[in-house]
Amino acid sequence: MSPYPNASVPVRSASVINEEIRELWRRSGGLLSPEDEKEYQRLLVEWAAAAGTSVRPAVGAEAV
């Protein structure tokens, strides 16, 4: 998987992505399943791109 955003996909605002991250945590009750963790990591990268910042992977996080 490429770390660069797909140019054909519209860019969402950081606030929209942030709300999706918050909803993911609410749904999970604060404990992410492995599938939720993958989604969370994807959302973090998308949020960082939208916010114009970078995200460092969590300690012990697997490389994708």
PDB file of N, CA, C and O in Angstrom, chain B, residues numbered from 101:
ATOM      1  N   MET B 101       0.844  -1.169   0.000  1.00  0.00           N
ATOM      2  CA  MET B 101       0.000   0.000   0.000  1.00  0.00           C
ATOM      3  C   MET B 101       0.891   1.234   0.000  1.00  0.00           C
ATOM      4  O   MET B 101       1.842   1.323   0.776  1.00  0.00           O
ATOM      5  N   SER B 102       0.588   2.148  -0.844  1.00  0.00           N
ATOM      6  CA  SER B 102       1.366   3.376  -0.965  1.00  0.00           C
ATOM      7  C   SER B 102       1.057   4.334   0.178  1.00  0.00           C
ATOM      8  O   SER B 102      -0.105   4.472   0.560  1.00  0.00           O
ATOM      9  N   PRO B 103       2.074   5.002   0.737  1.00  0.00           N
ATOM     10  CA  PRO B 103       1.809   5.980   1.792  1.00  0.00           C
ATOM     11  C   PRO B 103       1.274   7.297   1.256  1.00  0.00           C
ATOM     12  O   PRO B 103       0.926   8.186   2.033  1.00  0.00           O
ATOM     13  N   TYR B 104       1.204   7.433  -0.060  1.00  0.00           N
ATOM     14  CA  TYR B 104       0.745   8.673  -0.677  1.00  0.00           C
ATOM     15  C   TYR B 104      -0.729   8.585  -0.995  1.00  0.00           C
ATOM     16  O   TYR B 104      -1.209   7.547  -1.451  1.00  0.00           O
ATOM     17  N   PRO B 105      -1.455   9.670  -0.759  1.00  0.00           N
ATOM     18  CA  PRO B 105      -2.894   9.652  -1.038  1.00  0.00           C
ATOM     19  C   PRO B 105      -3.175   9.422  -2.520  1.00  0.00           C
ATOM     20  O   PRO B 105      -2.398   9.822  -3.386  1.00  0.00           O
ATOM     21  N   ASN B 106      -4.288   8.776  -2.786  1.00  0.00           N
ATOM     22  CA  ASN B 106      -4.733   8.523  -4.143  1.00  0.00           C
ATOM     23  C   ASN B 106      -5.305   9.829  -4.702  1.00  0.00           C
ATOM     24  O   ASN B 106      -6.257  10.379  -4.147  1.00  0.00           O
ATOM     25  N   ALA B 107      -4.730  10.316  -5.786  1.00  0.00           N
ATOM     26  CA  ALA B 107      -5.143  11.604  -6.366  1.00  0.00           C
ATOM     27  C   ALA B 107      -6.584  11.585  -6.851  1.00  0.00           C
ATOM     28  O   ALA B 107      -7.199  12.644  -6.976  1.00  0.00           O
ATOM     29  N   SER B 108      -7.143  10.397  -7.129  1.00  0.00           N
ATOM     30  CA  SER B 108      -8.509  10.332  -7.628  1.00  0.00           C
ATOM     31  C   SER B 108      -9.540  10.364  -6.495  1.00  0.00           C
ATOM     32  O   SER B 108     -10.738  10.468  -6.758  1.00  0.00           O
ATOM     33  N   VAL B 109      -9.091  10.277  -5.250  1.00  0.00           N
ATOM     34  CA  VAL B 109      -9.992  10.303  -4.108  1.00  0.00           C
ATOM     35  C   VAL B 109     -10.049  11.730  -3.559  1.00  0.00           C
ATOM     36  O   VAL B 109      -9.004  12.328  -3.302  1.00  0.00           O
ATOM     37  N   PRO B 110     -11.255  12.285  -3.374  1.00  0.00           N
ATOM     38  CA  PRO B 110     -11.354  13.641  -2.845  1.00  0.00           C
ATOM     39  C   PRO B 110     -10.735  13.726  -1.445  1.00  0.00           C
ATOM     40  O   PRO B 110     -10.853  12.794  -0.649  1.00  0.00           O
ATOM     41  N   VAL B 111     -10.085  14.833  -1.160  1.00  0.00           N
ATOM     42  CA  VAL B 111      -9.459  15.048   0.145  1.00  0.00           C
ATOM     43  C   VAL B 111     -10.526  15.544   1.118  1.00  0.00           C
ATOM     44  O   VAL B 111     -11.254  16.495   0.835  1.00  0.00           O
ATOM     45  N   ARG B 112     -10.600  14.880   2.264  1.00  0.00           N
ATOM     46  CA  ARG B 112     -11.547  15.296   3.290  1.00  0.00           C
ATOM     47  C   ARG B 112     -10.845  16.226   4.272  1.00  0.00           C
ATOM     48  O   ARG B 112      -9.622  16.185   4.410  1.00  0.00           O
ATOM     49  N   SER B 113     -11.611  17.052   4.940  1.00  0.00           N
ATOM     50  CA  SER B 113     -11.015  17.986   5.902  1.00  0.00           C
ATOM     51  C   SER B 113     -10.564  17.232   7.148  1.00  0.00           C
ATOM     52  O   SER B 113     -11.089  16.167   7.474  1.00  0.00           O
ATOM     53  N   ALA B 114      -9.586  17.806   7.833  1.00  0.00           N
ATOM     54  CA  ALA B 114      -9.072  17.210   9.070  1.00  0.00           C
ATOM     55  C   ALA B 114     -10.187  17.085  10.108  1.00  0.00           C
ATOM     56  O   ALA B 114     -10.223  16.109  10.857  1.00  0.00           O
ATOM     57  N   SER B 115     -11.093  18.055  10.161  1.00  0.00           N
ATOM     58  CA  SER B 115     -12.170  17.994  11.157  1.00  0.00           C
ATOM     59  C   SER B 115     -13.143  16.843  10.883  1.00  0.00           C
ATOM     60  O   SER B 115     -13.633  16.214  11.821  1.00  0.00           O
ATOM     61  N   VAL B 116     -13.421  16.566   9.624  1.00  0.00           N
ATOM     62  CA  VAL B 116     -14.290  15.445   9.270  1.00  0.00           C
ATOM     63  C   VAL B 116     -13.622  14.125   9.651  1.00  0.00           C
ATOM     64  O   VAL B 116     -14.264  13.230  10.201  1.00  0.00           O
ATOM     65  N   ILE B 117     -12.346  14.015   9.357  1.00  0.00           N
ATOM     66  CA  ILE B 117     -11.603  12.796   9.683  1.00  0.00           C
ATOM     67  C   ILE B 117     -11.497  12.643  11.198  1.00  0.00           C
ATOM     68  O   ILE B 117     -11.625  11.537  11.722  1.00  0.00           O
ATOM     69  N   ASN B 118     -11.266  13.740  11.895  1.00  0.00           N
ATOM     70  CA  ASN B 118     -11.188  13.712  13.356  1.00  0.00           C
ATOM     71  C   ASN B 118     -12.490  13.190  13.958  1.00  0.00           C
ATOM     72  O   ASN B 118     -12.466  12.397  14.900  1.00  0.00           O
ATOM     73  N   GLU B 119     -13.607  13.626  13.426  1.00  0.00           N
ATOM     74  CA  GLU B 119     -14.894  13.144  13.925  1.00  0.00           C
ATOM     75  C   GLU B 119     -15.047  11.645  13.676  1.00  0.00           C
ATOM     76  O   GLU B 119     -15.615  10.938  14.508  1.00  0.00           O
ATOM     77  N   GLU B 120     -14.551  11.154  12.547  1.00  0.00           N
ATOM     78  CA  GLU B 120     -14.604   9.720  12.260  1.00  0.00           C
ATOM     79  C   GLU B 120     -13.730   8.943  13.254  1.00  0.00           C
ATOM     80  O   GLU B 120     -14.104   7.856  13.694  1.00  0.00           O
ATOM     81  N   ILE B 121     -12.587   9.495  13.599  1.00  0.00           N
ATOM     82  CA  ILE B 121     -11.706   8.873  14.597  1.00  0.00           C
ATOM     83  C   ILE B 121     -12.418   8.817  15.953  1.00  0.00           C
ATOM     84  O   ILE B 121     -12.405   7.787  16.628  1.00  0.00           O
ATOM     85  N   ARG B 122     -13.033   9.924  16.338  1.00  0.00           N
ATOM     86  CA  ARG B 122     -13.761   9.958  17.607  1.00  0.00           C
ATOM     87  C   ARG B 122     -14.883   8.921  17.624  1.00  0.00           C
ATOM     88  O   ARG B 122     -15.084   8.242  18.631  1.00  0.00           O
ATOM     89  N   GLU B 123     -15.609   8.796  16.523  1.00  0.00           N
ATOM     90  CA  GLU B 123     -16.698   7.823  16.426  1.00  0.00           C
ATOM     91  C   GLU B 123     -16.162   6.396  16.528  1.00  0.00           C
ATOM     92  O   GLU B 123     -16.785   5.547  17.166  1.00  0.00           O
ATOM     93  N   LEU B 124     -15.035   6.130  15.917  1.00  0.00           N
ATOM     94  CA  LEU B 124     -14.410   4.809  16.003  1.00  0.00           C
ATOM     95  C   LEU B 124     -14.121   4.460  17.470  1.00  0.00           C
ATOM     96  O   LEU B 124     -14.397   3.345  17.912  1.00  0.00           O
ATOM     97  N   TRP B 125     -13.566   5.419  18.217  1.00  0.00           N
ATOM     98  CA  TRP B 125     -13.278   5.187  19.633  1.00  0.00           C
ATOM     99  C   TRP B 125     -14.567   5.009  20.434  1.00  0.00           C
ATOM    100  O   TRP B 125     -14.619   4.167  21.329  1.00  0.00           O
ATOM    101  N   ARG B 126     -15.601   5.783  20.130  1.00  0.00           N
ATOM    102  CA  ARG B 126     -16.884   5.627  20.840  1.00  0.00           C
ATOM    103  C   ARG B 126     -17.470   4.244  20.598  1.00  0.00           C
ATOM    104  O   ARG B 126     -17.897   3.568  21.534  1.00  0.00           O
ATOM    105  N   ARG B 127     -17.488   3.830  19.333  1.00  0.00           N
ATOM    106  CA  ARG B 127     -18.039   2.513  18.975  1.00  0.00           C
ATOM    107  C   ARG B 127     -17.291   1.385  19.652  1.00  0.00           C
ATOM    108  O   ARG B 127     -17.890   0.393  20.069  1.00  0.00           O
ATOM    109  N   SER B 128     -15.984   1.535  19.760  1.00  0.00           N
ATOM    110  CA  SER B 128     -15.156   0.454  20.295  1.00  0.00           C
ATOM    111  C   SER B 128     -15.172   0.394  21.817  1.00  0.00           C
ATOM    112  O   SER B 128     -14.710  -0.586  22.401  1.00  0.00           O
ATOM    113  N   GLY B 129     -15.699   1.427  22.462  1.00  0.00           N
ATOM    114  CA  GLY B 129     -15.693   1.464  23.912  1.00  0.00           C
ATOM    115  C   GLY B 129     -14.294   1.672  24.481  1.00  0.00           C
ATOM    116  O   GLY B 129     -14.042   1.365  25.646  1.00  0.00           O
ATOM    117  N   GLY B 130     -13.391   2.189  23.664  1.00  0.00           N
ATOM    118  CA  GLY B 130     -12.024   2.470  24.120  1.00  0.00           C
ATOM    119  C   GLY B 130     -11.050   1.330  23.939  1.00  0.00           C
ATOM    120  O   GLY B 130      -9.885   1.448  24.317  1.00  0.00           O
ATOM    121  N   LEU B 131     -11.505   0.224  23.367  1.00  0.00           N
ATOM    122  CA  LEU B 131     -10.629  -0.928  23.135  1.00  0.00           C
ATOM    123  C   LEU B 131     -10.766  -1.338  21.672  1.00  0.00           C
ATOM    124  O   LEU B 131     -11.776  -1.923  21.279  1.00  0.00           O
ATOM    125  N   LEU B 132      -9.751  -1.031  20.869  1.00  0.00           N
ATOM    126  CA  LEU B 132      -9.816  -1.290  19.436  1.00  0.00           C
ATOM    127  C   LEU B 132      -9.495  -2.746  19.116  1.00  0.00           C
ATOM    128  O   LEU B 132      -8.530  -3.313  19.627  1.00  0.00           O
ATOM    129  N   SER B 133     -10.319  -3.335  18.263  1.00  0.00           N
ATOM    130  CA  SER B 133     -10.033  -4.671  17.739  1.00  0.00           C
ATOM    131  C   SER B 133      -8.894  -4.542  16.734  1.00  0.00           C
ATOM    132  O   SER B 133      -8.560  -3.422  16.347  1.00  0.00           O
ATOM    133  N   PRO B 134      -8.291  -5.631  16.302  1.00  0.00           N
ATOM    134  CA  PRO B 134      -7.237  -5.529  15.277  1.00  0.00           C
ATOM    135  C   PRO B 134      -7.722  -4.826  14.005  1.00  0.00           C
ATOM    136  O   PRO B 134      -6.977  -4.060  13.394  1.00  0.00           O
ATOM    137  N   GLU B 135      -8.961  -5.084  13.612  1.00  0.00           N
ATOM    138  CA  GLU B 135      -9.513  -4.419  12.420  1.00  0.00           C
ATOM    139  C   GLU B 135      -9.694  -2.926  12.674  1.00  0.00           C
ATOM    140  O   GLU B 135      -9.393  -2.099  11.813  1.00  0.00           O
ATOM    141  N   ASP B 136     -10.191  -2.588  13.872  1.00  0.00           N
ATOM    142  CA  ASP B 136     -10.358  -1.180  14.231  1.00  0.00           C
ATOM    143  C   ASP B 136      -9.005  -0.467  14.297  1.00  0.00           C
ATOM    144  O   ASP B 136      -8.891   0.694  13.903  1.00  0.00           O
ATOM    145  N   GLU B 137      -7.992  -1.159  14.792  1.00  0.00           N
ATOM    146  CA  GLU B 137      -6.651  -0.571  14.888  1.00  0.00           C
ATOM    147  C   GLU B 137      -6.121  -0.231  13.496  1.00  0.00           C
ATOM    148  O   GLU B 137      -5.507   0.820  13.309  1.00  0.00           O
ATOM    149  N   LYS B 138      -6.351  -1.101  12.529  1.00  0.00           N
ATOM    150  CA  LYS B 138      -5.932  -0.820  11.144  1.00  0.00           C
ATOM    151  C   LYS B 138      -6.654   0.401  10.607  1.00  0.00           C
ATOM    152  O   LYS B 138      -6.047   1.263   9.970  1.00  0.00           O
ATOM    153  N   GLU B 139      -7.953   0.473  10.867  1.00  0.00           N
ATOM    154  CA  GLU B 139      -8.746   1.624  10.432  1.00  0.00           C
ATOM    155  C   GLU B 139      -8.260   2.899  11.118  1.00  0.00           C
ATOM    156  O   GLU B 139      -8.163   3.949  10.483  1.00  0.00           O
ATOM    157  N   TYR B 140      -7.957   2.808  12.401  1.00  0.00           N
ATOM    158  CA  TYR B 140      -7.461   3.950  13.163  1.00  0.00           C
ATOM    159  C   TYR B 140      -6.145   4.448  12.579  1.00  0.00           C
ATOM    160  O   TYR B 140      -5.970   5.653  12.397  1.00  0.00           O
ATOM    161  N   GLN B 141      -5.226   3.547  12.284  1.00  0.00           N
ATOM    162  CA  GLN B 141      -3.941   3.934  11.705  1.00  0.00           C
ATOM    163  C   GLN B 141      -4.140   4.600  10.341  1.00  0.00           C
ATOM    164  O   GLN B 141      -3.477   5.589  10.028  1.00  0.00           O
ATOM    165  N   ARG B 142      -5.057   4.056   9.529  1.00  0.00           N
ATOM    166  CA  ARG B 142      -5.344   4.648   8.215  1.00  0.00           C
ATOM    167  C   ARG B 142      -5.914   6.057   8.378  1.00  0.00           C
ATOM    168  O   ARG B 142      -5.531   6.980   7.659  1.00  0.00           O
ATOM    169  N   LEU B 143      -6.826   6.208   9.323  1.00  0.00           N
ATOM    170  CA  LEU B 143      -7.427   7.518   9.571  1.00  0.00           C
ATOM    171  C   LEU B 143      -6.393   8.520  10.079  1.00  0.00           C
ATOM    172  O   LEU B 143      -6.432   9.693   9.708  1.00  0.00           O
ATOM    173  N   LEU B 144      -5.470   8.066  10.923  1.00  0.00           N
ATOM    174  CA  LEU B 144      -4.421   8.964  11.412  1.00  0.00           C
ATOM    175  C   LEU B 144      -3.564   9.499  10.273  1.00  0.00           C
ATOM    176  O   LEU B 144      -3.234  10.684  10.239  1.00  0.00           O
ATOM    177  N   VAL B 145      -3.208   8.627   9.349  1.00  0.00           N
ATOM    178  CA  VAL B 145      -2.402   9.054   8.202  1.00  0.00           C
ATOM    179  C   VAL B 145      -3.193  10.034   7.348  1.00  0.00           C
ATOM    180  O   VAL B 145      -2.662  11.050   6.900  1.00  0.00           O
ATOM    181  N   GLU B 146      -4.477   9.721   7.124  1.00  0.00           N
ATOM    182  CA  GLU B 146      -5.321  10.622   6.339  1.00  0.00           C
ATOM    183  C   GLU B 146      -5.481  11.971   7.043  1.00  0.00           C
ATOM    184  O   GLU B 146      -5.427  13.024   6.407  1.00  0.00           O
ATOM    185  N   TRP B 147      -5.679  11.925   8.378  1.00  0.00           N
ATOM    186  CA  TRP B 147      -5.816  13.164   9.146  1.00  0.00           C
ATOM    187  C   TRP B 147      -4.544  14.004   9.062  1.00  0.00           C
ATOM    188  O   TRP B 147      -4.605  15.219   8.870  1.00  0.00           O
ATOM    189  N   ALA B 148      -3.390  13.348   9.208  1.00  0.00           N
ATOM    190  CA  ALA B 148      -2.113  14.067   9.156  1.00  0.00           C
ATOM    191  C   ALA B 148      -1.933  14.746   7.800  1.00  0.00           C
ATOM    192  O   ALA B 148      -1.464  15.882   7.733  1.00  0.00           O
ATOM    193  N   ALA B 149      -2.300  14.062   6.731  1.00  0.00           N
ATOM    194  CA  ALA B 149      -2.188  14.653   5.394  1.00  0.00           C
ATOM    195  C   ALA B 149      -3.120  15.856   5.270  1.00  0.00           C
ATOM    196  O   ALA B 149      -2.741  16.885   4.711  1.00  0.00           O
ATOM    197  N   ALA B 150      -4.335  15.725   5.791  1.00  0.00           N
ATOM    198  CA  ALA B 150      -5.301  16.825   5.703  1.00  0.00           C
ATOM    199  C   ALA B 150      -4.890  17.994   6.589  1.00  0.00           C
ATOM    200  O   ALA B 150      -5.146  19.152   6.257  1.00  0.00           O
ATOM    201  N   ALA B 151      -4.251  17.690   7.720  1.00  0.00           N
ATOM    202  CA  ALA B 151      -3.852  18.729   8.660  1.00  0.00           C
ATOM    203  C   ALA B 151      -2.490  19.323   8.316  1.00  0.00           C
ATOM    204  O   ALA B 151      -2.083  20.324   8.905  1.00  0.00           O
ATOM    205  N   GLY B 152      -1.789  18.714   7.370  1.00  0.00           N
ATOM    206  CA  GLY B 152      -0.479  19.220   6.976  1.00  0.00           C
ATOM    207  C   GLY B 152       0.600  18.925   7.993  1.00  0.00           C
ATOM    208  O   GLY B 152       1.522  19.720   8.172  1.00  0.00           O
ATOM    209  N   THR B 153       0.493  17.784   8.663  1.00  0.00           N
ATOM    210  CA  THR B 153       1.476  17.380   9.671  1.00  0.00           C
ATOM    211  C   THR B 153       1.893  15.945   9.403  1.00  0.00           C
ATOM    212  O   THR B 153       1.523  15.379   8.374  1.00  0.00           O
ATOM    213  N   SER B 154       2.648  15.352  10.299  1.00  0.00           N
ATOM    214  CA  SER B 154       3.044  13.953  10.128  1.00  0.00           C
ATOM    215  C   SER B 154       2.627  13.160  11.352  1.00  0.00           C
ATOM    216  O   SER B 154       2.376  13.721  12.419  1.00  0.00           O
ATOM    217  N   VAL B 155       2.556  11.841  11.183  1.00  0.00           N
ATOM    218  CA  VAL B 155       2.183  10.943  12.266  1.00  0.00           C
ATOM    219  C   VAL B 155       3.282   9.922  12.426  1.00  0.00           C
ATOM    220  O   VAL B 155       3.675   9.257  11.468  1.00  0.00           O
ATOM    221  N   ARG B 156       3.779   9.802  13.655  1.00  0.00           N
ATOM    222  CA  ARG B 156       4.768   8.764  13.933  1.00  0.00           C
ATOM    223  C   ARG B 156       4.021   7.519  14.367  1.00  0.00           C
ATOM    224  O   ARG B 156       3.096   7.607  15.175  1.00  0.00           O
ATOM    225  N   PRO B 157       4.409   6.336  13.839  1.00  0.00           N
ATOM    226  CA  PRO B 157       3.714   5.108  14.235  1.00  0.00           C
ATOM    227  C   PRO B 157       3.910   4.823  15.728  1.00  0.00           C
ATOM    228  O   PRO B 157       4.925   5.201  16.313  1.00  0.00           O
ATOM    229  N   ALA B 158       2.950   4.167  16.319  1.00  0.00           N
ATOM    230  CA  ALA B 158       3.034   3.793  17.727  1.00  0.00           C
ATOM    231  C   ALA B 158       4.187   2.829  17.948  1.00  0.00           C
ATOM    232  O   ALA B 158       4.548   2.066  17.052  1.00  0.00           O
ATOM    233  N   VAL B 159       4.756   2.865  19.126  1.00  0.00           N
ATOM    234  CA  VAL B 159       5.835   1.945  19.467  1.00  0.00           C
ATOM    235  C   VAL B 159       5.332   0.532  19.329  1.00  0.00           C
ATOM    236  O   VAL B 159       4.287   0.183  19.880  1.00  0.00           O
ATOM    237  N   GLY B 160       6.066  -0.290  18.597  1.00  0.00           N
ATOM    238  CA  GLY B 160       5.690  -1.667  18.390  1.00  0.00           C
ATOM    239  C   GLY B 160       4.700  -1.876  17.274  1.00  0.00           C
ATOM    240  O   GLY B 160       4.294  -3.010  17.019  1.00  0.00           O
ATOM    241  N   ALA B 161       4.297  -0.811  16.597  1.00  0.00           N
ATOM    242  CA  ALA B 161       3.342  -0.943  15.494  1.00  0.00           C
ATOM    243  C   ALA B 161       4.011  -1.638  14.326  1.00  0.00           C
ATOM    244  O   ALA B 161       5.177  -1.389  14.019  1.00  0.00           O
ATOM    245  N   GLU B 162       3.266  -2.504  13.686  1.00  0.00           N
ATOM    246  CA  GLU B 162       3.783  -3.219  12.523  1.00  0.00           C
ATOM    247  C   GLU B 162       3.831  -2.315  11.311  1.00  0.00           C
ATOM    248  O   GLU B 162       2.967  -1.458  11.129  1.00  0.00           O
ATOM    249  N   ALA B 163       4.834  -2.507  10.491  1.00  0.00           N
ATOM    250  CA  ALA B 163       4.905  -1.770   9.219  1.00  0.00           C
ATOM    251  C   ALA B 163       3.896  -2.355   8.260  1.00  0.00           C
ATOM    252  O   ALA B 163       3.695  -3.569   8.223  1.00  0.00           O
ATOM    253  N   VAL B 164       3.268  -1.505   7.493  1.00  0.00           N
ATOM    254  CA  VAL B 164       2.260  -1.961   6.534  1.00  0.00           C
ATOM    255  C   VAL B 164       2.886  -2.103   5.178  1.00  0.00           C
ATOM    256  O   VAL B 164       2.209  -2.478   4.221  1.00  0.00           O
TER     257      VAL B 164
END
